[in-house]
């Protein structure tokens, strides 16, 4: 099998699964990068691993060879590229294409009524309804968006991002998470990590810190990241006299963020519907954090089951979020149970190796003409979950059903 992935650029969220595919396929696997990585992401450490990747091809340096590779491959996975010219020749030739996409209408499905937008979606997606073109959904609300334009009927599958997975002795990891104040009381470590942007609502974490202080909870909040709201957040901490409870660490490289996660009991993920996926959820769950996350985040309905491996609040409902954080701070047994289940969810279903194995089986099925979806998790059929209406997971003996 010759398999090629085409994306705007490779990053540390994609490299682990790509490495697994290369280990399985060797030179029959390639990752084609169409654009240089953005400078701000390079500064954050995302580009350090790229230089020596043996399977990486750069379209902007060798367009002819890359175009040939796209046409000659048995299967091409195409996503993260706005310019359709890279993949149109293969689509027109009727060859197998797997698209990978985040949401079409992240800012609101009402945008689907635009005539100009409809025309573009028809040209890129809807006209291939009966062609060998399939969709990997990078987030729980993607299938609903594409359903509005009648694209990929019965060919939309659960997918996401697969950052590197670490394997731990959980008892040792939980011991590492214990932190004691000078008074001898255990201090709960809470972490928020990301860019300080409006869509990510970092102020939720600071407001929660104020609430916990009033409740006389022994805790410390680490804020990892930076951005346009940094000044506002610092002012909130000063005005509420939380300097002894909150520490700002600035931007940190990915491996340092993971170390903060490993030392934390609770991870707060507070983005709204503009967060298409959110790989920090994979990473914090893998690090055995008890997670509190908003329902509108693309990864949440795929990775989390409320009350089983984390707590999910309805996006926009701050008081619900606040109360869930308090509950976790007051209930160590619940924190540990959620954290253990979160860890096993990632290592058993959402690891790069598991994703690569499933993608290989899926592609082999496409080539053989008999696709069998997985029963749950990556490459199972994607449910149609309408954004802003929330979701509810019902855990059964065999699978996790969305109702």
C-alpha positions in Angstrom: 0.0 0.0 0.0 1.3 3.5 -0.9 -0.2 6.0 1.5 0.4 9.8 1.4 -0.8 12.5 3.8 -1.0 16.1 2.5 -1.3 19.0 4.9 -0.2 22.6 5.2 2.6 21.6 7.6 3.5 18.8 9.9 3.6 19.5 13.7 4.2 17.7 16.9 0.5 16.6 17.1 0.8 14.8 13.7 4.4 13.4 13.9 3.7 10.5 16.3 1.1 8.8 14.2 3.1 9.6 11.0 6.1 7.9 12.6 3.9 4.8 13.3 2.8 4.7 9.6 6.3 5.1 8.4 7.5 2.3 10.7 4.8 0.0 9.1 5.1 1.2 5.5 8.6 2.5 5.0 9.1 4.4 1.8 5.5 3.6 0.8 4.4 6.3 3.3 5.0 10.1 2.8 3.8 13.3 4.4 3.7 16.2 2.0 3.9 19.7 3.5 2.5 22.4 1.3 3.6 25.5 3.3 6.4 26.6 5.6 5.4 26.5 9.3 4.1 29.8 10.8 6.9 31.7 12.6 5.0 32.0 15.9 4.5 28.2 16.0 8.2 27.7 15.3 9.1 29.9 18.2 6.8 27.8 20.4 9.0 24.8 19.6 6.7 23.1 17.0 9.3 23.1 14.3 12.2 21.5 16.1 11.4 17.9 15.2 10.8 18.5 11.5 14.3 18.9 10.1 15.3 15.2 10.0 12.0 13.5 9.2 12.7 10.9 6.5 9.2 10.7 5.0 8.6 14.4 4.8 8.3 16.0 1.3 8.0 19.7 0.7 5.6 20.8 -2.1 7.0 24.3 -2.2 10.5 23.0 -2.9 9.7 20.0 -5.2 6.2 20.5 -6.7 6.6 18.1 -9.6 7.7 15.2 -7.4 5.0 15.8 -4.9 2.3 16.1 -7.5 3.4 12.8 -8.9 3.4 11.2 -5.5 -0.2 12.4 -4.9 -1.4 10.8 -8.2 0.6 7.5 -7.8 -0.5 6.7 -4.2 -3.2 4.1 -3.5 -4.8 6.4 -0.8 -4.2 10.1 -0.1 -5.3 11.7 3.1 -5.8 15.4 2.5 -6.5 18.1 5.1 -5.4 21.4 6.5 -4.9 22.9 3.0 -7.3 25.6 1.6 -5.9 25.4 -1.9 -7.8 22.6 -3.7 -5.5 22.6 -6.6 -3.2 20.1 -4.8 -5.9 17.4 -4.8 -8.2 18.2 -7.7 -6.3 16.1 -10.3 -6.7 13.1 -8.1 -10.4 13.8 -7.4 -11.1 14.2 -11.1 -9.3 10.9 -11.8 -11.8 9.2 -9.5 -9.0 7.9 -7.2 -9.4 7.2 -3.5 -9.3 10.3 -1.3 -9.7 10.7 2.4 -10.4 14.2 3.5 -9.6 15.3 7.1 -11.4 18.4 8.2 -12.3 20.5 11.2 -15.6 22.4 11.2 -17.0 24.2 8.2 -19.2 26.5 10.3 -17.3 27.0 13.5 -18.8 30.5 14.0 -22.4 29.3 13.4 -24.2 26.9 11.1 -26.4 29.8 9.9 -23.5 30.5 7.5 -24.5 27.5 5.5 -27.3 29.5 3.9 -24.9 31.6 1.9 -25.3 31.0 -1.8 -21.6 31.7 -2.5 -20.6 29.4 0.3 -22.9 26.7 -0.9 -21.4 26.8 -4.4 -17.9 26.5 -3.0 -18.9 23.6 -0.8 -20.6 21.8 -3.7 -17.5 22.2 -5.8 -15.2 20.9 -3.1 -17.3 18.4 -1.3 -21.0 17.7 -2.2 -20.3 16.7 -5.9 -18.2 13.8 -4.6 -21.1 12.2 -2.6 -20.9 9.0 -4.8 -17.2 9.1 -5.5 -14.5 7.2 -3.4 -14.1 10.2 -1.2 -14.4 9.9 2.6 -14.3 12.3 5.5 -12.3 12.1 8.8 -13.9 14.4 11.3 -11.5 16.4 13.4 -14.0 17.1 16.1 -17.5 16.1 17.2 -19.4 18.8 15.3 -17.8 18.3 11.9 -20.2 15.7 10.7 -23.2 17.9 11.5 -21.6 20.8 9.5 -21.0 18.6 6.4 -24.4 17.1 6.7 -25.9 20.6 6.1 -24.3 20.5 2.6 -25.2 16.9 2.0 -21.6 15.8 1.7 -20.1 12.4 2.3 -23.4 10.5 3.2 -22.6 7.5 5.4 -18.9 8.3 4.8 -18.1 10.5 7.8 -15.8 9.0 10.4 -14.6 9.8 13.9 -11.1 11.2 13.9 -8.9 13.8 15.7 -5.3 14.5 16.6 -3.0 12.0 18.2 -0.2 13.6 20.2 2.6 11.4 21.6 1.4 9.1 24.4 3.4 8.5 27.5 3.0 5.3 29.5 3.1 5.6 33.3 3.1 3.6 36.5 -0.1 5.4 37.7 0.6 5.0 41.4 4.0 6.6 40.9 2.5 9.4 38.8 -0.1 10.1 41.4 2.5 10.2 44.1 4.3 12.8 41.9 1.2 14.9 41.8 1.0 15.2 45.6 2.2 18.6 46.8 2.2 19.8 50.4 2.2 23.3 51.7 4.5 24.3 54.6 1.6 23.7 56.9 1.6 20.1 55.9 -1.8 20.2 54.1 -2.0 18.7 50.6 -2.3 21.5 48.0 -4.3 20.7 44.9 -2.4 21.5 41.7 -4.6 23.0 39.0 -3.4 23.8 35.5 -4.6 25.9 32.6 -2.5 25.9 29.4 -2.9 27.6 26.1 -2.9 31.0 24.4 -4.5 33.8 26.3 -7.3 34.5 23.7 -10.9 35.3 24.1 -12.1 32.1 22.5 -10.1 30.1 25.2 -11.6 32.0 28.2 -8.5 31.8 30.5 -10.3 34.2 32.8 -12.5 31.3 33.9 -9.5 29.8 35.6 -8.7 33.0 37.5 -12.3 33.5 38.5 -12.4 29.9 39.7 -9.3 30.6 41.7 -11.0 33.5 43.5 -14.0 31.2 44.2 -11.9 28.4 45.6 -10.0 30.9 47.8 -13.3 32.0 49.3 -14.2 28.4 49.9 -10.9 28.0 51.8 -9.6 25.3 49.4 -5.9 24.6 49.5 -4.8 24.9 45.9 -2.4 26.4 43.4 -3.2 27.4 39.9 -0.5 27.3 37.2 -1.2 29.4 34.0 1.0 28.3 31.1 0.8 30.5 28.0 0.6 34.1 26.9 -1.4 36.2 24.6 -3.6 39.3 24.2 -5.4 38.8 27.5 -2.2 38.5 29.6 -2.5 42.0 31.1 -6.1 41.6 32.0 -5.4 38.3 33.7 -2.5 39.7 35.7 -4.7 42.6 36.8 -7.4 40.2 38.0 -4.9 38.3 40.1 -3.6 41.5 41.6 -7.0 43.0 42.3 -8.3 39.8 43.9 -5.0 39.4 45.9 -4.4 35.9 44.5 -0.6 36.2 43.9 0.1 33.4 46.4 -2.4 31.1 44.6 -1.7 31.8 40.9 1.6 31.6 39.0 2.1 32.7 35.3 4.8 30.7 33.5 4.6 32.2 30.0 4.8 30.1 26.8 6.5 26.8 27.3 7.7 24.2 24.7 5.4 21.1 24.4 7.6 18.8 26.6 7.5 21.4 29.4 3.7 21.7 29.2 3.5 17.9 29.6 5.7 18.1 32.7 3.2 20.6 34.2 0.4 18.2 33.4 2.2 15.3 35.0 2.4 17.4 38.2 -1.2 18.6 38.2 -4.3 17.1 39.7 -6.9 19.0 37.7 -6.7 20.4 34.2 -9.1 23.2 33.1 -10.1 23.4 29.4 -12.3 26.4 29.0 -12.5 27.2 25.2 -15.7 27.8 23.4 -17.0 26.4 20.0 -14.2 28.1 18.1 -11.8 25.4 19.5 -11.9 22.9 16.6 -10.2 20.1 18.4 -7.8 20.9 21.3 -4.9 18.5 21.6 -4.2 19.6 25.2 -7.2 17.4 26.1 -5.5 14.3 24.8 -2.3 15.3 26.6 -3.9 16.2 29.9 -6.0 13.0 30.0 -2.8 11.0 29.1 -1.1 12.7 32.0 -3.9 11.4 34.4 -5.4 14.8 35.1 -9.0 15.1 36.2 -10.3 17.4 33.5 -13.1 19.9 33.5 -13.9 20.9 29.9 -16.5 22.8 27.9 -19.0 20.9 25.8 -18.4 23.1 22.7 -14.7 22.0 22.3 -14.4 19.7 19.3 -12.5 16.9 21.1 -14.7 16.8 24.1 -17.6 14.6 22.9 -15.2 12.2 21.2 -12.8 11.8 24.2 -14.8 12.5 27.3 -17.8 10.9 29.0 -19.1 13.1 31.7 -18.7 11.5 35.1 -16.6 8.6 33.7 -13.3 10.2 32.6 -13.9 13.9 33.3 -16.5 16.5 34.0 -18.2 18.4 31.1 -20.0 21.7 31.5 -22.2 23.3 29.0 -20.1 25.9 27.1 -20.9 29.4 28.4 -22.2 28.3 31.8 -19.5 29.6 34.1 -21.3 28.6 37.4 -21.6 25.1 36.2 -17.9 25.1 35.5 -17.1 26.7 38.8 -19.1 24.1 40.8 -17.4 21.2 38.9 -14.0 22.5 39.8 -15.0 22.8 43.5 -16.4 19.3 43.4 -13.1 17.9 42.2 -11.2 19.9 44.8 -13.3 18.4 47.5 -13.4 14.8 46.4 -10.0 13.1 46.0 -11.6 9.7 45.2 -13.6 11.2 42.3 -10.5 13.0 41.0 -8.4 9.9 41.0 -11.2 7.8 39.4 -11.7 10.3 36.6 -8.0 10.6 36.1 -7.4 6.8 35.8 -10.2 6.4 33.3 -8.9 9.4 31.3 -5.5 7.9 31.1 -6.8 4.5 29.9 -9.1 6.2 27.3 -6.0 7.8 25.6 -3.6 4.9 25.8 -6.1 2.3 24.7 -8.2 4.1 22.1 -6.5 7.3 21.1 -2.8 6.6 21.0 -0.8 7.3 17.7 -0.2 3.6 17.3 -3.8 2.7 17.7 -4.8 5.4 15.2 -2.2 4.3 12.7 -3.3 0.7 13.0 -6.9 1.7 12.5 -6.1 4.0 9.5 -4.1 1.2 7.9 -7.0 -1.2 8.2 -9.4 1.4 6.9 -7.2 2.2 3.9 -6.7 -1.5 3.2 -10.5 -1.9 3.2 -10.9 1.0 0.8 -8.5 -0.6 -1.6 -10.2 -4.0 -1.3 -13.6 -2.4 -1.7 -15.0 -3.4 1.7 -14.9 -0.8 4.4 -15.8 -2.0 7.9 -16.0 0.9 10.4 -14.6 0.5 13.9 -17.2 -0.1 16.6 -16.1 2.9 18.6 -13.4 5.5 18.8 -11.3 6.6 15.8 -12.7 5.5 12.4 -16.1 4.5 13.8 -19.0 6.2 12.0 -19.3 9.9 13.2 -22.5 10.7 15.0 -24.4 13.8 13.9 -24.1 16.0 17.0 -25.7 19.5 16.6 -23.6 22.2 18.1 -25.0 24.4 20.9 -27.6 21.7 21.8 -25.1 19.8 23.9 -24.8 16.0 24.1 -25.2 13.2 26.6 -23.2 10.1 26.7 -24.9 6.9 27.8 -22.3 4.3 28.8 -23.3 0.7 27.9 -21.6 -2.6 28.4 -20.3 -2.7 24.8 -19.9 0.8 23.5 -20.4 4.5 24.2 -23.6 5.7 22.5 -24.4 9.3 21.9 -28.0 10.4 22.5 
